[in-house]
């Protein structure tokens, strides 16, 4: 069993070997579950909403432009 110490701010470091095994990277979120055996740390699912705003575009598209393209492609 690997261990970690709780800081005065309540923070815990997940050991590097475990982070590597789980593919956890900075910015990933984990959840905490209390059960009969104690506390479990679980990986949070990656949700598309979490990625919103990460991609930037130099081109601006209006709602009207998007609706026009949808109508055009639906007609094909």
Biopython code that builds the backbone (N, CA, C, O; Angstrom):
import numpy as np
from Bio.PDB.StructureBuilder import StructureBuilder

atoms = [
    (1, "UNK", "N", (0.853, -1.175, 0.000)),
    (1, "UNK", "CA", (0.000, 0.000, 0.000)),
    (1, "UNK", "C", (0.900, 1.240, 0.000)),
    (1, "UNK", "O", (1.860, 1.333, 0.765)),
    (2, "UNK", "N", (0.565, 2.178, -0.871)),
    (2, "UNK", "CA", (1.282, 3.446, -0.888)),
    (2, "UNK", "C", (0.544, 4.438, -0.004)),
    (2, "UNK", "O", (-0.679, 4.384, 0.119)),
    (3, "UNK", "N", (1.289, 5.336, 0.604)),
    (3, "UNK", "CA", (0.672, 6.303, 1.508)),
    (3, "UNK", "C", (1.016, 7.724, 1.092)),
    (3, "UNK", "O", (1.934, 7.962, 0.307)),
    (4, "UNK", "N", (0.260, 8.650, 1.636)),
    (4, "UNK", "CA", (0.472, 10.072, 1.399)),
    (4, "UNK", "C", (0.047, 10.809, 2.653)),
    (4, "UNK", "O", (-0.780, 10.314, 3.418)),
    (5, "UNK", "N", (0.604, 11.983, 2.865)),
    (5, "UNK", "CA", (0.292, 12.776, 4.056)),
    (5, "UNK", "C", (-0.664, 13.911, 3.703)),
    (5, "UNK", "O", (-0.512, 14.557, 2.666)),
    (6, "UNK", "N", (-1.632, 14.149, 4.551)),
    (6, "UNK", "CA", (-2.569, 15.256, 4.359)),
    (6, "UNK", "C", (-1.891, 16.538, 4.826)),
    (6, "UNK", "O", (-1.355, 16.595, 5.933)),
    (7, "UNK", "N", (-1.916, 17.574, 3.976)),
    (7, "UNK", "CA", (-1.307, 18.851, 4.336)),
    (7, "UNK", "C", (-2.240, 19.634, 5.257)),
    (7, "UNK", "O", (-3.378, 19.228, 5.494)),
    (8, "UNK", "N", (-1.751, 20.750, 5.767)),
    (8, "UNK", "CA", (-2.573, 21.597, 6.644)),
    (8, "UNK", "C", (-3.779, 22.169, 5.896)),
    (8, "UNK", "O", (-4.757, 22.580, 6.521)),
    (9, "UNK", "N", (-3.715, 22.195, 4.564)),
    (9, "UNK", "CA", (-4.835, 22.686, 3.750)),
    (9, "UNK", "C", (-5.765, 21.550, 3.332)),
    (9, "UNK", "O", (-6.708, 21.775, 2.573)),
    (10, "UNK", "N", (-5.513, 20.337, 3.816)),
    (10, "UNK", "CA", (-6.354, 19.195, 3.492)),
    (10, "UNK", "C", (-6.023, 18.557, 2.154)),
    (10, "UNK", "O", (-6.805, 17.752, 1.647)),
    (11, "UNK", "N", (-4.886, 18.898, 1.575)),
    (11, "UNK", "CA", (-4.500, 18.349, 0.279)),
    (11, "UNK", "C", (-3.726, 17.049, 0.443)),
    (11, "UNK", "O", (-2.991, 16.857, 1.411)),
    (12, "UNK", "N", (-3.913, 16.157, -0.537)),
    (12, "UNK", "CA", (-3.220, 14.876, -0.553)),
    (12, "UNK", "C", (-2.620, 14.694, -1.943)),
    (12, "UNK", "O", (-3.279, 14.961, -2.948)),
    (13, "UNK", "N", (-1.381, 14.242, -1.999)),
    (13, "UNK", "CA", (-0.745, 13.946, -3.283)),
    (13, "UNK", "C", (-0.955, 12.486, -3.624)),
    (13, "UNK", "O", (-0.672, 11.606, -2.811)),
    (14, "UNK", "N", (-1.452, 12.223, -4.829)),
    (14, "UNK", "CA", (-1.572, 10.848, -5.299)),
    (14, "UNK", "C", (-0.182, 10.432, -5.760)),
    (14, "UNK", "O", (0.415, 11.111, -6.595)),
    (15, "UNK", "N", (0.340, 9.337, -5.236)),
    (15, "UNK", "CA", (1.695, 8.926, -5.601)),
    (15, "UNK", "C", (1.893, 8.836, -7.118)),
    (15, "UNK", "O", (0.993, 8.420, -7.847)),
    (16, "UNK", "N", (3.077, 9.230, -7.579)),
    (16, "UNK", "CA", (3.382, 9.299, -9.004)),
    (16, "UNK", "C", (3.113, 7.984, -9.730)),
    (16, "UNK", "O", (2.569, 7.987, -10.834)),
    (17, "UNK", "N", (3.487, 6.867, -9.121)),
    (17, "UNK", "CA", (3.284, 5.558, -9.752)),
    (17, "UNK", "C", (1.803, 5.302, -10.015)),
    (17, "UNK", "O", (1.438, 4.777, -11.067)),
    (18, "UNK", "N", (0.957, 5.671, -9.067)),
    (18, "UNK", "CA", (-0.486, 5.481, -9.236)),
    (18, "UNK", "C", (-1.039, 6.420, -10.309)),
    (18, "UNK", "O", (-1.870, 6.018, -11.123)),
    (19, "UNK", "N", (-0.571, 7.682, -10.307)),
    (19, "UNK", "CA", (-1.015, 8.639, -11.338)),
    (19, "UNK", "C", (-0.670, 8.108, -12.720)),
    (19, "UNK", "O", (-1.467, 8.205, -13.652)),
    (20, "UNK", "N", (0.528, 7.547, -12.839)),
    (20, "UNK", "CA", (0.969, 7.010, -14.129)),
    (20, "UNK", "C", (0.110, 5.815, -14.527)),
    (20, "UNK", "O", (-0.321, 5.722, -15.677)),
    (21, "UNK", "N", (-0.143, 4.905, -13.600)),
    (21, "UNK", "CA", (-0.965, 3.720, -13.873)),
    (21, "UNK", "C", (-2.365, 4.108, -14.339)),
    (21, "UNK", "O", (-2.919, 3.481, -15.242)),
    (22, "UNK", "N", (-2.930, 5.135, -13.724)),
    (22, "UNK", "CA", (-4.291, 5.551, -14.038)),
    (22, "UNK", "C", (-4.369, 6.549, -15.183)),
    (22, "UNK", "O", (-5.456, 6.869, -15.663)),
    (23, "UNK", "N", (-3.217, 7.039, -15.616)),
    (23, "UNK", "CA", (-3.213, 8.029, -16.693)),
    (23, "UNK", "C", (-3.701, 9.390, -16.235)),
    (23, "UNK", "O", (-4.202, 10.176, -17.039)),
    (24, "UNK", "N", (-3.558, 9.672, -14.945)),
    (24, "UNK", "CA", (-3.989, 10.966, -14.411)),
    (24, "UNK", "C", (-2.952, 12.033, -14.732)),
    (24, "UNK", "O", (-1.748, 11.812, -14.604)),
    (25, "UNK", "N", (-3.444, 13.188, -15.148)),
    (25, "UNK", "CA", (-2.571, 14.298, -15.489)),
    (25, "UNK", "C", (-3.035, 15.548, -14.761)),
    (25, "UNK", "O", (-4.171, 15.601, -14.290)),
    (26, "UNK", "N", (-2.171, 16.561, -14.660)),
    (26, "UNK", "CA", (-2.581, 17.808, -14.012)),
    (26, "UNK", "C", (-3.875, 18.338, -14.625)),
    (26, "UNK", "O", (-4.022, 18.384, -15.846)),
    (27, "UNK", "N", (-4.796, 18.731, -13.774)),
    (27, "UNK", "CA", (-6.083, 19.242, -14.228)),
    (27, "UNK", "C", (-7.181, 18.200, -14.237)),
    (27, "UNK", "O", (-8.360, 18.555, -14.255)),
    (28, "UNK", "N", (-6.823, 16.902, -14.225)),
    (28, "UNK", "CA", (-7.845, 15.851, -14.148)),
    (28, "UNK", "C", (-8.527, 15.938, -12.789)),
    (28, "UNK", "O", (-7.936, 16.398, -11.812)),
    (29, "UNK", "N", (-9.772, 15.491, -12.740)),
    (29, "UNK", "CA", (-10.511, 15.517, -11.490)),
    (29, "UNK", "C", (-10.715, 14.100, -10.967)),
    (29, "UNK", "O", (-10.855, 13.151, -11.738)),
    (30, "UNK", "N", (-10.729, 13.976, -9.657)),
    (30, "UNK", "CA", (-11.024, 12.712, -9.003)),
    (30, "UNK", "C", (-12.176, 12.933, -8.038)),
    (30, "UNK", "O", (-12.441, 14.059, -7.618)),
    (31, "UNK", "N", (-12.852, 11.859, -7.695)),
    (31, "UNK", "CA", (-13.951, 11.926, -6.745)),
    (31, "UNK", "C", (-13.606, 11.139, -5.499)),
    (31, "UNK", "O", (-12.691, 10.315, -5.503)),
    (32, "UNK", "N", (-14.339, 11.398, -4.436)),
    (32, "UNK", "CA", (-14.108, 10.717, -3.166)),
    (32, "UNK", "C", (-15.396, 10.036, -2.734)),
    (32, "UNK", "O", (-16.461, 10.653, -2.721)),
    (33, "UNK", "N", (-15.293, 8.759, -2.379)),
    (33, "UNK", "CA", (-16.446, 7.984, -1.932)),
    (33, "UNK", "C", (-16.126, 7.395, -0.570)),
    (33, "UNK", "O", (-15.067, 6.798, -0.374)),
    (34, "UNK", "N", (-17.043, 7.565, 0.368)),
    (34, "UNK", "CA", (-16.910, 6.951, 1.689)),
    (34, "UNK", "C", (-17.756, 5.690, 1.683)),
    (34, "UNK", "O", (-18.949, 5.742, 1.383)),
    (35, "UNK", "N", (-17.145, 4.553, 2.013)),
    (35, "UNK", "CA", (-17.893, 3.304, 2.110)),
    (35, "UNK", "C", (-17.479, 2.557, 3.376)),
    (35, "UNK", "O", (-16.779, 3.110, 4.224)),
    (36, "UNK", "N", (-17.902, 1.326, 3.502)),
    (36, "UNK", "CA", (-17.643, 0.549, 4.715)),
    (36, "UNK", "C", (-16.157, 0.333, 4.972)),
    (36, "UNK", "O", (-15.753, 0.132, 6.118)),
    (37, "UNK", "N", (-15.336, 0.373, 3.920)),
    (37, "UNK", "CA", (-13.905, 0.124, 4.075)),
    (37, "UNK", "C", (-13.095, 1.401, 4.287)),
    (37, "UNK", "O", (-11.906, 1.328, 4.597)),
    (38, "UNK", "N", (-13.712, 2.557, 4.126)),
    (38, "UNK", "CA", (-13.002, 3.825, 4.300)),
    (38, "UNK", "C", (-13.298, 4.790, 3.165)),
    (38, "UNK", "O", (-14.436, 4.898, 2.709)),
    (39, "UNK", "N", (-12.271, 5.485, 2.715)),
    (39, "UNK", "CA", (-12.419, 6.462, 1.632)),
    (39, "UNK", "C", (-11.784, 5.890, 0.374)),
    (39, "UNK", "O", (-10.676, 5.356, 0.413)),
    (40, "UNK", "N", (-12.496, 6.007, -0.742)),
    (40, "UNK", "CA", (-11.943, 5.610, -2.034)),
    (40, "UNK", "C", (-11.803, 6.851, -2.901)),
    (40, "UNK", "O", (-12.669, 7.726, -2.892)),
    (41, "UNK", "N", (-10.727, 6.920, -3.638)),
    (41, "UNK", "CA", (-10.525, 7.988, -4.614)),
    (41, "UNK", "C", (-10.811, 7.375, -5.974)),
    (41, "UNK", "O", (-10.228, 6.350, -6.329)),
    (42, "UNK", "N", (-11.698, 7.989, -6.730)),
    (42, "UNK", "CA", (-12.077, 7.442, -8.031)),
    (42, "UNK", "C", (-11.870, 8.484, -9.123)),
    (42, "UNK", "O", (-11.985, 9.687, -8.887)),
    (43, "UNK", "N", (-11.562, 7.999, -10.324)),
    (43, "UNK", "CA", (-11.402, 8.899, -11.454)),
    (43, "UNK", "C", (-12.772, 9.409, -11.872)),
    (43, "UNK", "O", (-13.738, 8.647, -11.921)),
    (44, "UNK", "N", (-12.852, 10.696, -12.171)),
    (44, "UNK", "CA", (-14.099, 11.255, -12.693)),
    (44, "UNK", "C", (-14.142, 11.008, -14.183)),
    (44, "UNK", "O", (-13.111, 11.006, -14.856)),
    (45, "UNK", "N", (-15.339, 10.802, -14.693)),
    (45, "UNK", "CA", (-15.489, 10.616, -16.134)),
    (45, "UNK", "C", (-15.149, 11.914, -16.844)),
    (45, "UNK", "O", (-15.420, 13.007, -16.347)),
    (46, "UNK", "N", (-14.554, 11.771, -18.008)),
    (46, "UNK", "CA", (-14.277, 12.947, -18.813)),
    (46, "UNK", "C", (-15.561, 13.325, -19.530)),
    (46, "UNK", "O", (-16.106, 12.529, -20.294)),
    (47, "UNK", "N", (-16.041, 14.517, -19.292)),
    (47, "UNK", "CA", (-17.274, 14.973, -19.906)),
    (47, "UNK", "C", (-16.946, 16.026, -20.949)),
    (47, "UNK", "O", (-16.016, 16.816, -20.780)),
    (48, "UNK", "N", (-17.705, 16.032, -22.012)),
    (48, "UNK", "CA", (-17.459, 16.980, -23.090)),
    (48, "UNK", "C", (-17.580, 18.417, -22.592)),
    (48, "UNK", "O", (-16.907, 19.312, -23.104)),
    (49, "UNK", "N", (-18.436, 18.641, -21.594)),
    (49, "UNK", "CA", (-18.591, 19.995, -21.069)),
    (49, "UNK", "C", (-17.294, 20.512, -20.464)),
    (49, "UNK", "O", (-17.043, 21.717, -20.454)),
    (50, "UNK", "N", (-16.474, 19.600, -19.961)),
    (50, "UNK", "CA", (-15.202, 19.999, -19.358)),
    (50, "UNK", "C", (-14.252, 20.570, -20.403)),
    (50, "UNK", "O", (-13.362, 21.354, -20.072)),
    (51, "UNK", "N", (-14.433, 20.186, -21.647)),
    (51, "UNK", "CA", (-13.547, 20.656, -22.715)),
    (51, "UNK", "C", (-14.057, 21.942, -23.363)),
    (51, "UNK", "O", (-13.362, 22.529, -24.192)),
    (52, "UNK", "N", (-15.261, 22.387, -22.998)),
    (52, "UNK", "CA", (-15.831, 23.575, -23.620)),
    (52, "UNK", "C", (-14.896, 24.770, -23.456)),
    (52, "UNK", "O", (-14.451, 25.077, -22.350)),
    (53, "UNK", "N", (-14.610, 25.429, -24.553)),
    (53, "UNK", "CA", (-13.763, 26.607, -24.519)),
    (53, "UNK", "C", (-12.284, 26.337, -24.684)),
    (53, "UNK", "O", (-11.497, 27.280, -24.768)),
    (54, "UNK", "N", (-11.880, 25.070, -24.735)),
    (54, "UNK", "CA", (-10.457, 24.766, -24.889)),
    (54, "UNK", "C", (-9.960, 25.066, -26.301)),
    (54, "UNK", "O", (-8.813, 25.470, -26.492)),
    (55, "UNK", "N", (-10.823, 24.865, -27.276)),
    (55, "UNK", "CA", (-10.438, 25.101, -28.675)),
    (55, "UNK", "C", (-10.829, 26.527, -29.060)),
    (55, "UNK", "O", (-11.970, 26.951, -28.878)),
    (56, "UNK", "N", (-9.876, 27.233, -29.581)),
    (56, "UNK", "CA", (-10.126, 28.600, -30.009)),
    (56, "UNK", "C", (-10.100, 28.654, -31.530)),
    (56, "UNK", "O", (-9.313, 27.953, -32.167)),
    (57, "UNK", "N", (-10.953, 29.480, -32.108)),
    (57, "UNK", "CA", (-11.010, 29.639, -33.552)),
    (57, "UNK", "C", (-10.788, 31.099, -33.903)),
    (57, "UNK", "O", (-11.211, 31.999, -33.178)),
    (58, "UNK", "N", (-10.122, 31.317, -35.017)),
    (58, "UNK", "CA", (-9.911, 32.680, -35.485)),
    (58, "UNK", "C", (-11.076, 33.145, -36.348)),
    (58, "UNK", "O", (-11.154, 34.316, -36.721)),
    (59, "UNK", "N", (-11.989, 32.212, -36.666)),
    (59, "UNK", "CA", (-13.141, 32.518, -37.503)),
    (59, "UNK", "C", (-14.382, 32.537, -36.622)),
    (59, "UNK", "O", (-14.596, 31.636, -35.810)),
    (60, "UNK", "N", (-15.194, 33.573, -36.791)),
    (60, "UNK", "CA", (-16.434, 33.671, -36.033)),
    (60, "UNK", "C", (-17.595, 33.229, -36.922)),
    (60, "UNK", "O", (-17.678, 33.619, -38.086)),
    (61, "UNK", "N", (-18.485, 32.416, -36.365)),
    (61, "UNK", "CA", (-19.640, 31.931, -37.119)),
    (61, "UNK", "C", (-20.892, 32.297, -36.349)),
    (61, "UNK", "O", (-20.976, 32.077, -35.141)),
    (62, "UNK", "N", (-21.869, 32.858, -37.054)),
    (62, "UNK", "CA", (-23.124, 33.246, -36.407)),
    (62, "UNK", "C", (-24.072, 32.056, -36.371)),
    (62, "UNK", "O", (-23.861, 31.057, -37.058)),
    (63, "UNK", "N", (-25.114, 32.177, -35.563)),
    (63, "UNK", "CA", (-26.149, 31.145, -35.523)),
    (63, "UNK", "C", (-26.789, 30.983, -36.900)),
    (63, "UNK", "O", (-27.083, 29.868, -37.329)),
    (64, "UNK", "N", (-27.001, 32.107, -37.588)),
    (64, "UNK", "CA", (-27.610, 32.069, -38.918)),
    (64, "UNK", "C", (-26.730, 31.285, -39.896)),
    (64, "UNK", "O", (-27.238, 30.502, -40.698)),
    (65, "UNK", "N", (-25.409, 31.495, -39.828)),
    (65, "UNK", "CA", (-24.480, 30.759, -40.690)),
    (65, "UNK", "C", (-24.583, 29.256, -40.433)),
    (65, "UNK", "O", (-24.636, 28.460, -41.371)),
    (66, "UNK", "N", (-24.612, 28.878, -39.154)),
    (66, "UNK", "CA", (-24.698, 27.459, -38.809)),
    (66, "UNK", "C", (-26.009, 26.853, -39.308)),
    (66, "UNK", "O", (-26.015, 25.754, -39.862)),
    (67, "UNK", "N", (-27.123, 27.568, -39.111)),
    (67, "UNK", "CA", (-28.415, 27.064, -39.559)),
    (67, "UNK", "C", (-28.454, 26.924, -41.078)),
    (67, "UNK", "O", (-29.043, 25.971, -41.589)),
    (68, "UNK", "N", (-27.835, 27.857, -41.812)),
    (68, "UNK", "CA", (-27.790, 27.804, -43.276)),
    (68, "UNK", "C", (-27.043, 26.560, -43.735)),
    (68, "UNK", "O", (-27.504, 25.845, -44.624)),
    (69, "UNK", "N", (-25.878, 26.301, -43.120)),
    (69, "UNK", "CA", (-25.092, 25.123, -43.492)),
    (69, "UNK", "C", (-25.836, 23.840, -43.165)),
    (69, "UNK", "O", (-25.794, 22.887, -43.942)),
    (70, "UNK", "N", (-26.508, 23.803, -42.037)),
    (70, "UNK", "CA", (-27.300, 22.614, -41.661)),
    (70, "UNK", "C", (-28.390, 22.369, -42.688)),
    (70, "UNK", "O", (-28.581, 21.236, -43.129)),
    (71, "UNK", "N", (-29.116, 23.430, -43.081)),
    (71, "UNK", "CA", (-30.178, 23.286, -44.083)),
    (71, "UNK", "C", (-29.606, 22.812, -45.418)),
    (71, "UNK", "O", (-30.176, 21.935, -46.067)),
    (72, "UNK", "N", (-28.481, 23.392, -45.822)),
    (72, "UNK", "CA", (-27.853, 23.004, -47.096)),
    (72, "UNK", "C", (-27.457, 21.530, -47.086)),
    (72, "UNK", "O", (-27.710, 20.805, -48.048)),
    (73, "UNK", "N", (-26.835, 21.095, -45.993)),
    (73, "UNK", "CA", (-26.369, 19.699, -45.931)),
    (73, "UNK", "C", (-27.508, 18.718, -45.756)),
    (73, "UNK", "O", (-27.421, 17.573, -46.200)),
    (74, "UNK", "N", (-28.576, 19.158, -45.113)),
    (74, "UNK", "CA", (-29.734, 18.277, -44.932)),
    (74, "UNK", "C", (-30.436, 18.045, -46.264)),
    (74, "UNK", "O", (-31.065, 17.005, -46.460)),
    (75, "UNK", "N", (-30.333, 19.006, -47.180)),
    (75, "UNK", "CA", (-30.975, 18.887, -48.484)),
    (75, "UNK", "C", (-30.232, 17.997, -49.447)),
    (75, "UNK", "O", (-30.777, 17.628, -50.487)),
    (76, "UNK", "N", (-28.994, 17.638, -49.130)),
    (76, "UNK", "CA", (-28.190, 16.809, -50.050)),
    (76, "UNK", "C", (-28.502, 15.346, -49.893)),
    (76, "UNK", "O", (-27.919, 14.512, -50.586)),
]
sb = StructureBuilder()
sb.init_structure("model")
sb.init_model(0)
sb.init_chain("A")
sb.init_seg("    ")
for serial, (resi, resn, name, xyz) in enumerate(atoms, 1):
    if name == "N":
        sb.init_residue(resn, " ", resi, " ")
    sb.init_atom(name, np.array(xyz, "f"), 0.0, 1.0, " ", f" {name:<3s}", serial, name[0])
structure = sb.get_structure()
